[in-house]
Amino acid sequence: MDPIQSINYEKDTSLLILLAAKKAGFEIHLMEQQDLFIDSSTPKAFMSEIHVFNDSEKWFEIRSQQETALTELDVILMRKDPPFDKEYIYSTYILEAASKLGVLVVNDPKSLRDCNEKIFATEFSDCTPPLLVSKNIPLLKKFLHLHQNVVYKPLDGMGGESIFQVNDQDKNINVILETLTKFGARTIMAQKYIPAIKDGDKRILVVDGKVIPLCLARIPPKGEFRGNLAAGGSGIVQPLTEKDLWIAEKIAKTAVEKGLLFIGIDIIGEFLTEINVTSPTCAREIDKHLDFSIGELLMESISKRLQKSN
């Protein structure tokens, strides 16, 4: 995961999972991305034994660090935030080496590579708004002229970073597309703008195929079209609609087949916009309104898989 000392205690989903792992009796070791390596053919890491606490003043205590083979672990949770860059891909190679040797890696490292959070959604075309994935600037401009109001976004970011809403009268369209595509060298996504964003960008969580019945609607602040909490949005927990559930259950089945035990689905209005597989968030906010714990549900699923493999 990212450095635990820099997380937001009140909102961090990784901490919620760590607390659930502690409650389930797991011994926990912490690794950051730079700690992973392969020695000859053996995947290893510099691991720090860590203890976590449900305390806003002191939520972790790091003990000794030592070089250890990843095969000494029963399960590895990959919770490194995007950007999904080359270093992220290299980390999945190391984790995949551990997976091939029998370690349960959540989420599956191969699927982390295969299921780009923006492009994965295109596998469910009956759920998405009109969209285009391209680095061809004339094609991206043609998409804008066809739909008149669109959102352009990079494929490897998070938290609403570098996302632009553009209408066909915008005089900055050329510079926006030149910047996002790096003058036609980087592929991006264009989606038809969904006015229902004013009612929130809904985050739905799925644990091992089970759709959590409540979602967090992230409402954009005044004068903003992005609902991401990192972009200043405010969250409202609410029940799933019938359409939300239909979309989520459809994706959940595919996710389990791909070894994606914990995912976040983003829906605006009645349209699927993204499927988060790297480090889904919003569990802390939703958890407070449930009669069960999302973290404990994930630990139960992991424990069952470990029992089957033994």
C-alpha positions in Angstrom: 0.0 0.0 0.0 1.0 3.7 0.1 2.7 4.9 3.2 0.4 4.2 6.1 1.5 7.3 8.0 0.0 9.5 5.2 -3.5 8.0 5.1 -6.7 9.7 6.2 -7.7 7.8 9.4 -11.4 8.7 9.1 -11.8 7.6 5.4 -9.0 5.1 4.5 -10.4 1.8 3.3 -7.0 0.0 3.6 -7.0 0.7 7.3 -10.6 -0.7 7.6 -9.3 -3.9 5.9 -6.3 -4.0 8.2 -8.4 -3.7 11.3 -10.6 -6.5 10.0 -7.5 -8.7 9.3 -6.4 -8.1 12.9 -9.8 -9.1 14.2 -9.7 -12.2 12.1 -6.4 -13.2 13.7 -4.0 -12.5 10.9 -0.4 -11.5 11.5 0.1 -8.4 9.4 3.2 -7.3 7.5 3.5 -4.0 5.6 5.1 -3.5 2.3 5.4 -0.5 0.0 6.0 -0.7 -3.7 9.8 -0.1 -3.4 10.1 -3.0 -1.0 9.2 -5.7 -3.6 11.9 -7.5 -5.5 12.9 -10.7 -7.2 16.1 -12.4 -6.1 17.1 -14.8 -8.9 13.7 -16.5 -9.3 12.4 -15.9 -5.8 9.9 -13.0 -5.2 10.8 -11.3 -1.9 10.2 -8.1 0.0 11.4 -6.0 2.9 8.4 -6.5 5.2 7.6 -4.6 8.4 5.5 -6.3 11.1 2.7 -3.9 11.8 0.0 -3.6 14.5 -3.1 -1.4 13.8 -5.5 0.3 16.2 -8.9 1.9 15.9 -7.5 5.1 17.3 -7.3 8.4 15.5 -4.2 9.4 17.6 -2.3 6.2 16.9 -3.6 3.9 14.2 -0.5 1.9 13.5 2.8 0.8 15.1 5.6 -0.6 12.9 7.9 -3.1 14.4 11.0 -4.8 12.9 11.6 -4.9 9.1 13.3 -7.9 7.5 13.9 -9.4 4.1 11.4 -12.3 3.5 10.2 -14.5 0.6 6.7 -13.6 -0.4 5.9 -17.4 -0.2 6.1 -17.0 3.6 2.8 -15.2 3.4 -0.7 -16.7 3.1 -2.3 -13.8 1.4 -1.1 -10.4 -0.1 -3.5 -7.5 -0.4 -2.5 -5.1 -3.2 -3.8 -1.7 -2.3 -1.4 0.7 -4.1 -3.2 3.7 -5.4 -2.8 4.7 -9.1 -1.3 6.1 -11.2 -1.2 2.9 -13.0 2.3 3.4 -14.5 5.1 1.1 -15.5 6.3 0.7 -11.9 2.8 -0.5 -11.0 3.0 -3.1 -13.8 6.4 -4.2 -12.6 5.0 -4.7 -9.1 2.2 -6.9 -10.5 4.9 -9.1 -12.2 6.5 -9.7 -8.8 3.2 -10.4 -7.1 2.2 -12.7 -10.0 5.4 -14.7 -9.3 4.3 -15.2 -5.7 0.8 -16.1 -6.9 2.2 -18.9 -9.1 4.0 -20.3 -6.1 0.7 -20.6 -4.2 0.2 -17.2 -2.4 -3.3 -15.7 -2.6 -3.0 -12.2 -4.1 -6.0 -9.9 -3.8 -6.8 -8.6 -6.3 -5.3 -11.0 -8.9 -2.2 -9.3 -10.3 -2.8 -10.5 -13.9 -6.3 -9.0 -13.8 -5.0 -5.8 -12.3 -3.0 -5.5 -15.5 -5.7 -6.7 -17.8 -8.6 -4.7 -16.3 -7.8 -1.0 -16.8 -10.3 0.9 -14.6 -11.6 2.9 -17.6 -11.4 0.3 -20.4 -12.7 -2.6 -18.3 -16.1 -0.8 -18.3 -16.2 -1.1 -22.1 -16.8 -4.9 -21.7 -20.3 -3.9 -20.5 -21.4 -1.8 -23.5 -25.1 -2.1 -22.6 -24.3 -0.3 -19.3 -22.1 2.6 -20.4 -22.8 5.9 -22.0 -21.4 6.5 -25.6 -17.6 6.5 -25.3 -14.4 6.5 -27.3 -10.9 5.3 -26.4 -8.3 6.8 -28.6 -5.3 9.1 -29.0 -6.4 10.4 -32.4 -7.2 14.0 -31.9 -9.4 14.5 -34.9 -11.4 11.4 -33.9 -11.7 12.7 -30.3 -12.9 16.1 -31.7 -15.4 14.3 -34.0 -16.8 12.5 -30.9 -17.3 15.9 -29.2 -19.1 17.4 -32.3 -21.4 14.3 -32.3 -22.4 14.5 -28.7 -21.8 18.2 -28.0 -20.9 17.8 -24.4 -18.3 15.3 -23.3 -15.8 14.4 -20.6 -12.2 13.6 -21.5 -10.0 11.7 -19.0 -6.7 9.9 -18.8 -6.7 6.1 -18.5 -4.3 5.8 -15.6 -5.4 8.4 -13.0 -7.7 8.6 -10.0 -9.6 11.0 -7.8 -10.8 13.1 -10.7 -7.3 14.3 -11.7 -6.9 15.8 -15.2 -10.6 15.2 -16.1 -12.2 17.9 -18.4 -15.8 18.6 -19.3 -15.9 20.2 -22.7 -18.8 21.4 -24.9 -18.5 21.9 -28.7 -18.2 25.6 -28.3 -15.2 25.5 -26.1 -12.3 27.4 -27.7 -9.8 25.5 -25.6 -10.5 22.1 -27.2 -7.3 21.9 -29.1 -5.0 22.6 -26.1 -7.1 20.3 -23.9 -6.7 17.4 -26.2 -3.0 18.2 -27.0 -2.3 18.2 -23.2 -4.2 15.0 -22.4 -3.0 13.0 -25.4 0.5 14.6 -25.3 0.0 15.7 -28.9 -1.4 12.3 -30.0 1.0 10.1 -28.1 -1.2 9.0 -25.2 -4.5 7.2 -25.3 -7.4 8.7 -23.3 -11.2 8.2 -22.9 -14.0 10.4 -24.0 -17.5 9.8 -22.6 -20.7 11.6 -23.3 -21.5 14.0 -20.4 -24.1 12.7 -18.1 -26.2 15.5 -16.5 -27.2 13.2 -13.7 -23.8 13.9 -12.1 -25.5 16.7 -10.2 -27.2 13.9 -8.2 -23.8 12.2 -7.5 -21.2 9.8 -8.8 -22.3 6.6 -7.1 -19.6 4.2 -5.7 -20.9 0.7 -5.3 -18.6 -1.9 -3.6 -18.5 -5.6 -4.5 -16.8 -8.2 -2.2 -16.2 -11.6 -3.9 -19.3 -11.3 -6.0 -21.6 -9.9 -3.2 -22.9 -6.5 -4.1 -23.1 -4.2 -1.0 -26.7 -2.9 -0.8 -25.7 0.7 -0.1 -23.6 3.1 -2.2 -21.9 6.4 -1.6 -23.2 9.1 -3.9 -20.4 11.7 -4.3 -22.0 15.0 -5.0 -20.0 17.7 -6.8 -19.5 21.0 -5.0 -21.0 24.1 -6.5 -19.4 25.1 -9.8 -17.8 21.7 -10.3 -18.7 18.6 -12.4 -16.5 16.1 -10.6 -18.0 14.3 -7.6 -14.8 12.7 -6.4 -14.1 13.2 -2.7 -10.5 14.1 -3.6 -11.9 16.9 -5.8 -14.1 18.3 -3.0 -17.2 16.3 -3.5 -19.5 15.4 -0.5 -20.7 11.9 0.1 -24.2 10.7 0.8 -24.9 7.0 1.6 -28.0 5.7 -0.1 -29.7 2.5 -1.2 -29.0 1.0 -4.7 -31.6 1.5 -7.4 -32.9 -1.5 -9.4 -30.6 -0.3 -12.3 -27.6 0.1 -10.0 -28.1 -3.5 -8.7 -28.6 -4.9 -12.3 -25.3 -3.3 -13.5 -23.4 -4.3 -10.3 -24.5 -7.9 -10.3 -23.6 -8.2 -14.0 -20.1 -7.0 -13.3 -19.7 -8.9 -10.1 -19.9 -12.3 -11.9 -17.2 -11.3 -14.3 -15.0 -9.9 -11.5 -15.1 -13.2 -9.5 -14.1 -15.1 -12.7 -11.1 -12.8 -13.0 -10.0 -13.1 -9.4 -11.1 -9.6 -8.5 -12.4 -10.1 -4.9 -12.8 -6.4 -4.1 -13.9 -3.8 -6.6 -15.6 -0.5 -6.8 -18.2 0.3 -9.5 -18.9 3.9 -10.5 -22.4 4.8 -11.8 -23.7 8.2 -12.8 -27.5 8.2 -13.3 -28.1 4.9 -15.0 -24.7 4.6 -16.7 -21.6 2.7 -15.7 -18.5 5.0 -16.0 -15.6 3.1 -14.3 -14.7 -0.2 -12.5 -12.1 0.4 -9.8 -9.9 -2.7 -9.2 -6.6 -1.3 -7.8 -7.6 0.2 -4.5 -11.4 0.8 -4.2 -12.4 3.3 -1.5 -15.5 4.6 0.3 -15.9 1.5 2.5 -15.5 3.5 5.7 -18.4 5.8 4.8 -20.7 3.0 3.7 -19.7 0.7 6.6 -21.2 3.0 9.2 -24.7 2.4 7.7 -24.5 -1.4 7.5 -25.4 -4.1 10.0 -22.2 -6.0 8.9 -18.6 -5.0 8.2 -17.3 -4.8 4.6 -13.8 -5.5 5.9 -14.9 -8.5 7.8 -16.8 -9.8 4.8 -13.6 -9.6 2.8 -11.7 -11.4 5.5 -14.3 -14.2 5.6 -14.0 -14.6 1.8 -10.2 -14.7 2.0 -10.2 -17.2 4.8 -12.6 -19.5 2.9 -10.3 -19.4 -0.1 -7.2 -20.2 2.1 -9.0 -23.2 3.6 -9.9 -24.6 0.2 -6.3 -24.3 -0.9 -5.0 -26.2 2.2 
